[in-house]
Amino acid sequence: MTSTNTPENLGSPDPAAATESPDPAAPDGAPVMLALHQTALGGPEVLELTELPRPAPGVGEILVAVHAAGFNPTDFKHRAMSRFLPPPPLTLGWDVSGTVVETGFGVTLFQPGDEVFGMLPYPYGAGSHAEYVTGPTRAFAAKPAGIDHVQAAALPLAALTAWQALVDTADLRAGQRVLIHAAAGGVGHLAVQIAKERGAHVTGTASAPKHAFLRELGADACVDYRSEDFTDTEERYDVVLDTLGGETATRSVDVLRPGGTLVSLLPGAENTRAAAEKARVRAATLLVEHDQAGMRAIAELVERGRLRAHVSGTFPLAEGARAHILAETGRTTGKLVITVR
């Protein structure tokens, strides 16, 4: 067992950094792998690069050799406290891009050698921060040929969240107006692109230094949350995507037109639903689901050049704790990715 060292100074993430290791075997001949594993809840120091048995695909599953694995806020939250997952030991990570190594009984969609990307079933399917991972076939789609594994790994959970919020839940249509909170973040920056592809007028909240980034993505208007009150406007939106929860959700009700939709990714304040009913708007809380149809829709947008993840840093598997440290600052633009091969 080898512990990852948490540096005092993160320095600049190296986009080209990656780990490569052989596929060793345990004394009994069973294959093993390295994983960013934890046996206790706590800070980044609980993460250890650990040798574990390599999983085998079950019925309807594929075994994927992980090339890269996306990092999301849910990873550091689950590392620190029991949320949806049972207590440790556990290996985190839901985003994955890699190559199919083996297929389980009944699998017809993929075969060894296929390049795939997807989101493991959330929340109970975690485990992609490792050299290998298994998951149900229909959690994956063919990786778009025009992007590398780092780009592909940055997409699944965040892009599926944005898609399920804006398309499946809110039914966002051309000509509608949408407000996206934390629009420069992992979900937010992909939501901006998806909303523009749907033909919507997009307003995003972010700190002023990130407004140029949002406009490059296609945002029509930007609100500096540090100096402006997003409710101080005559604007009325058809859809609000709230990535923050709490009072932000409740206050977002005030900027929706009657019949509009508020989609929150975190629970709102206790009075959010009552405020929504009074204002005659719909308030929904979304928990992302693995979804092959959604992954194929995302892949199609990528292939047409209409969707791209902004990767602000990559970290080799052995230094995955650094991704946790950086993400917990709350200042990341776009996505972080852990590289494996």
Buried (B, 14 or more C-beta within 10 A) or exposed (E): EEEBEBEEEBEEBEBEBBBEBEEEEEEEEEEBBBBBBBEEBEBBBBBBBBBBEBBEBBEBBBBBBBBBBBBBBBBBBBBBEEEEBEEBEBBBBBBBBBBBBBBBEEBEBBEEEBBBBBBBBBBEBBBBBBBBBBBBBBBBBBBBEEBEBBBBBBBBBBBBBBBBBBBBBBEBEEEBBBBBBBBBBBBBBBBBBBBBBBEBBBBBBBBEEBBEBBBEBBBBBBBBBEEEEBEEBEBEBBBBBBBBBBEBBBBBBBBBBEEBBBBBBBEBBEEBBEBBEEBEBBBEBBEBBBBBEBBEBBBEBBEEEEBBBBBBBBBBBBBBBBBBBBBBEEEBBBBBBBBBB
